[in-house]
Amino acid sequence: MIELLYFAWVRERIGRDGERLALPDGVGTAAQLLDWLERRGPHYAAALAERDRLRIAVNQAFAPLDAPVKPGDEVAIFPPVTGG
């Protein structure tokens, strides 16, 4: 299983703040995970359509899209955070 967390407008578009899912065969990177999630339905596709505006964290550390993901990982998907 993989723990997915969604934040800000990603959460709003998907309609939930997270979920636990079995990691499908052939999904071994964050990019492959996003590809698979997009195919889960229109809400996911809308939330993940602008990849250049998304950030990923794997096990609470920022990660590039080619970062490996495996069962037991926590993956957070969110827009960039700005502050002042």
MOPAC internal coordinates of N, CA, C and O (Angstrom, degrees):
PM7 1SCF
backbone

  N    0.0000 0     0.00 0     0.00 0    0    0    0
  C    1.4579 1     0.00 0     0.00 0    1    0    0
  C    1.5264 1   109.37 1     0.00 0    2    1    0
  O    1.2310 1   121.82 1   -27.69 1    3    2    1
  N    1.3209 1   114.12 1   152.31 1    3    2    1
  C    1.4511 1   121.51 1   175.70 1    5    3    2
  C    1.5270 1   107.00 1  -126.57 1    6    5    3
  O    1.2310 1   120.51 1   -39.16 1    7    6    5
  N    1.3140 1   116.63 1   140.84 1    7    6    5
  C    1.4661 1   122.49 1   179.08 1    9    7    6
  C    1.5199 1   108.12 1   -97.75 1   10    9    7
  O    1.2310 1   120.57 1   -60.82 1   11   10    9
  N    1.3219 1   116.52 1   119.18 1   11   10    9
  C    1.4563 1   121.59 1   179.45 1   13   11   10
  C    1.5167 1   109.19 1  -107.73 1   14   13   11
  O    1.2310 1   120.64 1   -45.07 1   15   14   13
  N    1.3310 1   116.37 1   134.93 1   15   14   13
  C    1.4560 1   122.66 1   177.01 1   17   15   14
  C    1.5204 1   108.12 1  -123.67 1   18   17   15
  O    1.2310 1   120.80 1   -45.58 1   19   18   17
  N    1.3250 1   116.07 1   134.42 1   19   18   17
  C    1.4541 1   121.76 1  -179.10 1   21   19   18
  C    1.5258 1   109.09 1  -119.58 1   22   21   19
  O    1.2310 1   120.42 1   -42.20 1   23   22   21
  N    1.3312 1   116.80 1   137.80 1   23   22   21
  C    1.4542 1   120.86 1  -176.76 1   25   23   22
  C    1.5271 1   111.55 1  -129.16 1   26   25   23
  O    1.2310 1   121.20 1   -24.90 1   27   26   25
  N    1.3307 1   115.31 1   155.10 1   27   26   25
  C    1.4666 1   125.08 1   174.33 1   29   27   26
  C    1.5321 1   110.50 1    55.55 1   30   29   27
  O    1.2310 1   119.88 1    45.79 1   31   30   29
  N    1.3512 1   117.83 1  -134.21 1   31   30   29
  C    1.4567 1   118.75 1  -175.44 1   33   31   30
  C    1.5164 1   113.14 1   -68.49 1   34   33   31
  O    1.2310 1   119.19 1   160.35 1   35   34   33
  N    1.3120 1   119.14 1   -19.65 1   35   34   33
  C    1.4712 1   120.48 1   173.91 1   37   35   34
  C    1.5369 1   108.62 1   -63.29 1   38   37   35
  O    1.2310 1   121.09 1   132.67 1   39   38   37
  N    1.3270 1   115.52 1   -47.33 1   39   38   37
  C    1.4734 1   121.07 1   177.91 1   41   39   38
  C    1.5267 1   110.60 1   -60.88 1   42   41   39
  O    1.2310 1   120.42 1   136.14 1   43   42   41
  N    1.3306 1   116.80 1   -43.86 1   43   42   41
  C    1.4632 1   120.21 1  -177.96 1   45   43   42
  C    1.5267 1   111.79 1   -63.31 1   46   45   43
  O    1.2310 1   120.14 1   138.64 1   47   46   45
  N    1.3113 1   117.33 1   -41.36 1   47   46   45
  C    1.4702 1   120.39 1  -178.11 1   49   47   46
  C    1.5254 1   112.35 1   -72.65 1   50   49   47
  O    1.2310 1   120.48 1   142.85 1   51   50   49
  N    1.3350 1   116.69 1   -37.15 1   51   50   49
  C    1.4691 1   119.69 1   178.90 1   53   51   50
  C    1.5231 1   110.34 1   -75.63 1   54   53   51
  O    1.2310 1   120.61 1   146.12 1   55   54   53
  N    1.3289 1   116.43 1   -33.88 1   55   54   53
  C    1.4556 1   120.52 1   178.25 1   57   55   54
  C    1.5153 1   114.18 1    92.35 1   58   57   55
  O    1.2310 1   120.45 1  -162.43 1   59   58   57
  N    1.3201 1   116.75 1    17.57 1   59   58   57
  C    1.4698 1   121.30 1   176.59 1   61   59   58
  C    1.5202 1   108.29 1  -158.13 1   62   61   59
  O    1.2310 1   121.16 1   -20.38 1   63   62   61
  N    1.3269 1   115.39 1   159.62 1   63   62   61
  C    1.4709 1   118.76 1  -177.96 1   65   63   62
  C    1.5178 1   113.14 1   -94.23 1   66   65   63
  O    1.2310 1   119.96 1   173.63 1   67   66   65
  N    1.3078 1   117.68 1    -6.37 1   67   66   65
  C    1.4554 1   120.03 1   177.41 1   69   67   66
  C    1.5074 1   111.21 1   171.83 1   70   69   67
  O    1.2310 1   121.35 1    -4.60 1   71   70   69
  N    1.3257 1   115.02 1   175.40 1   71   70   69
  C    1.4641 1   121.28 1   177.66 1   73   71   70
  C    1.5174 1   109.87 1  -168.33 1   74   73   71
  O    1.2310 1   121.34 1   -22.16 1   75   74   73
  N    1.3113 1   115.04 1   157.84 1   75   74   73
  C    1.4724 1   122.27 1   174.02 1   77   75   74
  C    1.5110 1   107.34 1  -108.25 1   78   77   75
  O    1.2310 1   121.06 1   -53.46 1   79   78   77
  N    1.3303 1   115.58 1   126.54 1   79   78   77
  C    1.4579 1   120.56 1  -177.63 1   81   79   78
  C    1.5201 1   110.23 1  -136.23 1   82   81   79
  O    1.2310 1   121.18 1   -27.47 1   83   82   81
  N    1.3132 1   115.36 1   152.53 1   83   82   81
  C    1.4605 1   119.74 1   171.44 1   85   83   82
  C    1.5199 1   107.59 1   -72.63 1   86   85   83
  O    1.2310 1   120.41 1   -47.26 1   87   86   85
  N    1.3023 1   116.82 1   132.74 1   87   86   85
  C    1.4560 1   121.74 1   178.50 1   89   87   86
  C    1.5272 1   107.79 1   -75.03 1   90   89   87
  O    1.2310 1   119.89 1   -60.58 1   91   90   89
  N    1.3289 1   117.82 1   119.42 1   91   90   89
  C    1.4634 1   119.71 1  -176.42 1   93   91   90
  C    1.5248 1   112.35 1   -69.65 1   94   93   91
  O    1.2310 1   120.95 1   -24.76 1   95   94   93
  N    1.3144 1   115.78 1   155.24 1   95   94   93
  C    1.4611 1   120.89 1   174.60 1   97   95   94
  C    1.5213 1   109.46 1   -57.83 1   98   97   95
  O    1.2310 1   120.72 1   -37.50 1   99   98   97
  N    1.3070 1   116.22 1   142.50 1   99   98   97
  C    1.4497 1   121.15 1   178.01 1  101   99   98
  C    1.5106 1   114.59 1    87.43 1  102  101   99
  O    1.2310 1   120.00 1   174.02 1  103  102  101
  N    1.3316 1   117.61 1    -5.98 1  103  102  101
  C    1.4645 1   121.03 1   177.77 1  105  103  102
  C    1.5211 1   107.59 1  -101.65 1  106  105  103
  O    1.2310 1   121.03 1   -69.55 1  107  106  105
  N    1.3391 1   115.63 1   110.45 1  107  106  105
  C    1.4599 1   119.96 1  -176.86 1  109  107  106
  C    1.5107 1   114.39 1  -130.52 1  110  109  107
  O    1.2310 1   120.40 1   176.39 1  111  110  109
  N    1.3517 1   116.85 1    -3.61 1  111  110  109
  C    1.4648 1   120.28 1   178.66 1  113  111  110
  C    1.5292 1   108.92 1  -131.69 1  114  113  111
  O    1.2310 1   121.21 1   -14.97 1  115  114  113
  N    1.3261 1   115.30 1   165.03 1  115  114  113
  C    1.4622 1   120.07 1   177.33 1  117  115  114
  C    1.5281 1   110.74 1   -60.37 1  118  117  115
  O    1.2310 1   119.71 1   139.37 1  119  118  117
  N    1.3336 1   118.15 1   -40.63 1  119  118  117
  C    1.4650 1   121.42 1   179.22 1  121  119  118
  C    1.5294 1   111.13 1   -62.23 1  122  121  119
  O    1.2310 1   120.26 1   136.92 1  123  122  121
  N    1.3265 1   117.11 1   -43.08 1  123  122  121
  C    1.4603 1   120.42 1   178.20 1  125  123  122
  C    1.5280 1   110.95 1   -65.18 1  126  125  123
  O    1.2310 1   120.62 1   144.88 1  127  126  125
  N    1.3254 1   116.41 1   -35.12 1  127  126  125
  C    1.4607 1   120.45 1   176.74 1  129  127  126
  C    1.5243 1   109.89 1   -64.29 1  130  129  127
  O    1.2310 1   119.67 1   135.13 1  131  130  129
  N    1.3293 1   118.23 1   -44.87 1  131  130  129
  C    1.4606 1   121.21 1   178.17 1  133  131  130
  C    1.5241 1   110.99 1   -62.60 1  134  133  131
  O    1.2310 1   120.05 1   138.95 1  135  134  133
  N    1.3315 1   117.52 1   -41.05 1  135  134  133
  C    1.4725 1   121.23 1   176.87 1  137  135  134
  C    1.5242 1   110.28 1   -57.80 1  138  137  135
  O    1.2310 1   120.84 1   133.19 1  139  138  137
  N    1.3221 1   116.00 1   -46.81 1  139  138  137
  C    1.4653 1   120.96 1  -178.64 1  141  139  138
  C    1.5269 1   110.90 1   -65.46 1  142  141  139
  O    1.2310 1   120.47 1   136.69 1  143  142  141
  N    1.3257 1   116.71 1   -43.31 1  143  142  141
  C    1.4649 1   119.87 1   179.29 1  145  143  142
  C    1.5227 1   111.25 1   -62.07 1  146  145  143
  O    1.2310 1   119.82 1   138.94 1  147  146  145
  N    1.3269 1   117.95 1   -41.06 1  147  146  145
  C    1.4668 1   120.88 1   179.66 1  149  147  146
  C    1.5226 1   112.04 1   -56.58 1  150  149  147
  O    1.2310 1   120.58 1   147.13 1  151  150  149
  N    1.3134 1   116.49 1   -32.87 1  151  150  149
  C    1.4731 1   120.79 1  -178.69 1  153  151  150
  C    1.5233 1   112.93 1   -80.30 1  154  153  151
  O    1.2310 1   119.88 1   177.06 1  155  154  153
  N    1.3251 1   117.83 1    -2.94 1  155  154  153
  C    1.4687 1   120.86 1  -179.32 1  157  155  154
  C    1.5181 1   113.12 1   -78.05 1  158  157  155
  O    1.2310 1   119.78 1   170.06 1  159  158  157
  N    1.3280 1   118.02 1    -9.94 1  159  158  157
  C    1.4587 1   119.84 1   177.18 1  161  159  158
  C    1.5093 1   112.59 1   151.01 1  162  161  159
  O    1.2310 1   120.72 1    -8.18 1  163  162  161
  N    1.3385 1   116.23 1   171.82 1  163  162  161
  C    1.4605 1   120.78 1  -174.32 1  165  163  162
  C    1.5249 1   114.15 1   -63.97 1  166  165  163
  O    1.2310 1   119.68 1   147.80 1  167  166  165
  N    1.3174 1   118.22 1   -32.20 1  167  166  165
  C    1.4658 1   119.81 1   179.10 1  169  167  166
  C    1.5288 1   110.60 1   -66.63 1  170  169  167
  O    1.2310 1   120.76 1   138.05 1  171  170  169
  N    1.3125 1   116.16 1   -41.95 1  171  170  169
  C    1.4654 1   120.27 1   177.46 1  173  171  170
  C    1.5264 1   110.46 1   -65.93 1  174  173  171
  O    1.2310 1   120.57 1   135.81 1  175  174  173
  N    1.3323 1   116.52 1   -44.19 1  175  174  173
  C    1.4608 1   120.57 1  -179.67 1  177  175  174
  C    1.5245 1   110.56 1   -59.53 1  178  177  175
  O    1.2310 1   120.11 1   137.51 1  179  178  177
  N    1.3283 1   117.40 1   -42.49 1  179  178  177
  C    1.4632 1   121.12 1   179.23 1  181  179  178
  C    1.5237 1   111.37 1   -65.61 1  182  181  179
  O    1.2310 1   120.35 1   139.88 1  183  182  181
  N    1.3235 1   116.95 1   -40.12 1  183  182  181
  C    1.4638 1   121.01 1  -177.65 1  185  183  182
  C    1.5166 1   112.37 1   -70.14 1  186  185  183
  O    1.2310 1   120.20 1   149.14 1  187  186  185
  N    1.3311 1   117.22 1   -30.86 1  187  186  185
  C    1.4599 1   121.16 1  -172.14 1  189  187  186
  C    1.5214 1   113.41 1  -108.06 1  190  189  187
  O    1.2310 1   120.01 1  -172.86 1  191  190  189
  N    1.3183 1   117.59 1     7.14 1  191  190  189
  C    1.4591 1   121.56 1  -174.39 1  193  191  190
  C    1.5226 1   113.46 1   -65.40 1  194  193  191
  O    1.2310 1   119.83 1   146.26 1  195  194  193
  N    1.3012 1   117.92 1   -33.74 1  195  194  193
  C    1.4676 1   121.44 1  -176.14 1  197  195  194
  C    1.5235 1   110.17 1  -100.85 1  198  197  195
  O    1.2310 1   120.67 1  -106.60 1  199  198  197
  N    1.3116 1   116.32 1    73.40 1  199  198  197
  C    1.4723 1   121.17 1  -175.58 1  201  199  198
  C    1.5215 1   113.07 1   -56.81 1  202  201  199
  O    1.2310 1   120.57 1   145.83 1  203  202  201
  N    1.3299 1   116.51 1   -34.17 1  203  202  201
  C    1.4655 1   118.80 1  -178.94 1  205  203  202
  C    1.5222 1   112.35 1   -68.24 1  206  205  203
  O    1.2310 1   120.15 1   167.50 1  207  206  205
  N    1.3225 1   117.33 1   -12.50 1  207  206  205
  C    1.4643 1   121.34 1   177.90 1  209  207  206
  C    1.5283 1   112.36 1  -101.89 1  210  209  207
  O    1.2310 1   119.70 1  -176.10 1  211  210  209
  N    1.3140 1   118.18 1     3.90 1  211  210  209
  C    1.4688 1   121.38 1  -177.54 1  213  211  210
  C    1.5175 1   111.42 1  -104.48 1  214  213  211
  O    1.2310 1   121.64 1   -27.97 1  215  214  213
  N    1.3056 1   114.47 1   152.03 1  215  214  213
  C    1.4575 1   122.47 1   172.09 1  217  215  214
  C    1.5272 1   106.92 1  -123.04 1  218  217  215
  O    1.2310 1   121.65 1   -29.29 1  219  218  217
  N    1.3180 1   114.45 1   150.71 1  219  218  217
  C    1.4665 1   121.90 1  -179.45 1  221  219  218
  C    1.5197 1   108.32 1  -125.15 1  222  221  219
  O    1.2310 1   121.10 1   -39.16 1  223  222  221
  N    1.3146 1   115.51 1   140.84 1  223  222  221
  C    1.4633 1   120.64 1   169.81 1  225  223  222
  C    1.5264 1   107.00 1  -127.32 1  226  225  223
  O    1.2310 1   120.78 1   -47.99 1  227  226  225
  N    1.3111 1   116.12 1   132.01 1  227  226  225
  C    1.4596 1   121.91 1   175.97 1  229  227  226
  C    1.5203 1   106.56 1  -112.49 1  230  229  227
  O    1.2310 1   121.18 1   -59.62 1  231  230  229
  N    1.3173 1   115.36 1   120.38 1  231  230  229
  C    1.4667 1   121.73 1  -177.51 1  233  231  230
  C    1.5276 1   111.41 1    52.70 1  234  233  231
  O    1.2310 1   121.52 1  -134.84 1  235  234  233
  N    1.3287 1   114.69 1    45.16 1  235  234  233
  C    1.4651 1   125.33 1   174.00 1  237  235  234
  C    1.5242 1   114.29 1    67.04 1  238  237  235
  O    1.2310 1   120.25 1  -156.11 1  239  238  237
  N    1.3240 1   117.12 1    23.89 1  239  238  237
  C    1.4635 1   121.94 1   174.53 1  241  239  238
  C    1.5242 1   108.18 1  -128.01 1  242  241  239
  O    1.2310 1   120.26 1   -49.91 1  243  242  241
  N    1.3389 1   117.11 1   130.09 1  243  242  241
  C    1.4566 1   119.85 1   177.06 1  245  243  242
  C    1.5208 1   109.44 1   -51.71 1  246  245  243
  O    1.2310 1   121.18 1   -38.71 1  247  246  245
  N    1.3360 1   115.34 1   141.29 1  247  246  245
  C    1.4656 1   119.53 1  -175.68 1  249  247  246
  C    1.5282 1   109.67 1  -142.83 1  250  249  247
  O    1.2310 1   120.38 1   -31.66 1  251  250  249
  N    1.3350 1   116.87 1   148.34 1  251  250  249
  C    1.4650 1   120.28 1   174.41 1  253  251  250
  C    1.5284 1   109.75 1   -76.72 1  254  253  251
  O    1.2310 1   121.01 1   -12.53 1  255  254  253
  N    1.3199 1   115.68 1   167.47 1  255  254  253
  C    1.4612 1   119.86 1  -178.69 1  257  255  254
  C    1.5231 1   113.09 1   -65.10 1  258  257  255
  O    1.2310 1   119.84 1   158.78 1  259  258  257
  N    1.3316 1   117.91 1   -21.22 1  259  258  257
  C    1.4609 1   119.00 1   178.20 1  261  259  258
  C    1.5341 1   112.45 1   -89.99 1  262  261  259
  O    1.2310 1   120.65 1  -171.66 1  263  262  261
  N    1.3337 1   116.35 1     8.34 1  263  262  261
  C    1.4695 1   120.18 1   178.48 1  265  263  262
  C    1.5274 1   110.09 1   -65.53 1  266  265  263
  O    1.2310 1   120.20 1   -39.88 1  267  266  265
  N    1.3239 1   117.21 1   140.12 1  267  266  265
  C    1.4592 1   119.26 1   177.54 1  269  267  266
  C    1.5285 1   111.61 1   -70.64 1  270  269  267
  O    1.2310 1   121.10 1   -33.89 1  271  270  269
  N    1.3200 1   115.51 1   146.11 1  271  270  269
  C    1.4597 1   122.62 1   171.80 1  273  271  270
  C    1.5233 1   107.40 1  -128.84 1  274  273  271
  O    1.2310 1   121.27 1   -34.57 1  275  274  273
  N    1.3302 1   115.17 1   145.43 1  275  274  273
  C    1.4626 1   120.14 1  -177.79 1  277  275  274
  C    1.5150 1   109.55 1  -146.66 1  278  277  275
  O    1.2310 1   119.94 1   -16.46 1  279  278  277
  N    1.3270 1   117.72 1   163.54 1  279  278  277
  C    1.4511 1   120.08 1   177.07 1  281  279  278
  C    1.5256 1   110.40 1   -53.30 1  282  281  279
  O    1.2310 1   121.22 1   -40.74 1  283  282  281
  N    1.3214 1   115.28 1   139.26 1  283  282  281
  C    1.4601 1   121.93 1  -178.69 1  285  283  282
  C    1.5190 1   113.15 1    96.08 1  286  285  283
  O    1.2310 1   120.20 1   167.11 1  287  286  285
  N    1.3388 1   117.23 1   -12.89 1  287  286  285
  C    1.4624 1   120.35 1   179.60 1  289  287  286
  C    1.5213 1   111.16 1   -77.78 1  290  289  287
  O    1.2310 1   121.71 1   -24.93 1  291  290  289
  N    1.3323 1   114.34 1   155.07 1  291  290  289
  C    1.4584 1   122.52 1   169.05 1  293  291  290
  C    1.5212 1   106.42 1  -107.13 1  294  293  291
  O    1.2310 1   120.55 1   -53.71 1  295  294  293
  N    1.3232 1   116.55 1   126.29 1  295  294  293
  C    1.4604 1   121.57 1  -179.99 1  297  295  294
  C    1.5284 1   108.31 1  -121.46 1  298  297  295
  O    1.2310 1   120.92 1   -58.47 1  299  298  297
  N    1.3217 1   115.85 1   121.53 1  299  298  297
  C    1.4648 1   121.19 1   177.25 1  301  299  298
  C    1.5256 1   108.85 1  -105.88 1  302  301  299
  O    1.2310 1   120.93 1   -40.74 1  303  302  301
  N    1.3108 1   115.83 1   139.26 1  303  302  301
  C    1.4662 1   122.45 1  -179.80 1  305  303  302
  C    1.5237 1   107.09 1  -125.04 1  306  305  303
  O    1.2310 1   120.62 1   -53.94 1  307  306  305
  N    1.3343 1   116.42 1   126.06 1  307  306  305
  C    1.4621 1   120.13 1  -174.17 1  309  307  306
  C    1.5177 1   111.08 1  -159.41 1  310  309  307
  O    1.2310 1   120.26 1   -20.54 1  311  310  309
  N    1.3332 1   117.10 1   159.46 1  311  310  309
  C    1.4647 1   119.94 1   173.47 1  313  311  310
  C    1.5211 1   109.95 1   -75.94 1  314  313  311
  O    1.2310 1   120.27 1   -16.26 1  315  314  313
  N    1.3193 1   117.08 1   163.74 1  315  314  313
  C    1.4634 1   118.75 1   177.50 1  317  315  314
  C    1.5189 1   110.81 1   -59.58 1  318  317  315
  O    1.2310 1   120.89 1   -31.76 1  319  318  317
  N    1.2835 1   115.90 1   148.24 1  319  318  317
  C    1.4612 1   122.40 1   179.74 1  321  319  318
  C    1.5183 1   108.21 1  -105.39 1  322  321  319
  O    1.2310 1   121.04 1   -49.79 1  323  322  321
  N    1.3138 1   115.61 1   130.21 1  323  322  321
  C    1.4500 1   119.68 1   175.34 1  325  323  322
  C    1.5165 1   108.40 1  -117.51 1  326  325  323
  O    1.2310 1   121.14 1   -24.94 1  327  326  325
  N    1.2860 1   115.43 1   155.06 1  327  326  325
  C    1.4527 1   118.82 1   179.95 1  329  327  326
  C    1.5015 1   110.50 1  -152.07 1  330  329  327
  O    1.2310 1   121.51 1    -1.97 1  331  330  329
  N    1.2851 1   114.71 1   178.03 1  331  330  329
  C    1.4482 1   117.60 1  -178.31 1  333  331  330
  C    1.4824 1   112.51 1  -147.35 1  334  333  331
  O    1.2310 1   120.10 1   180.00 1  335  334  333

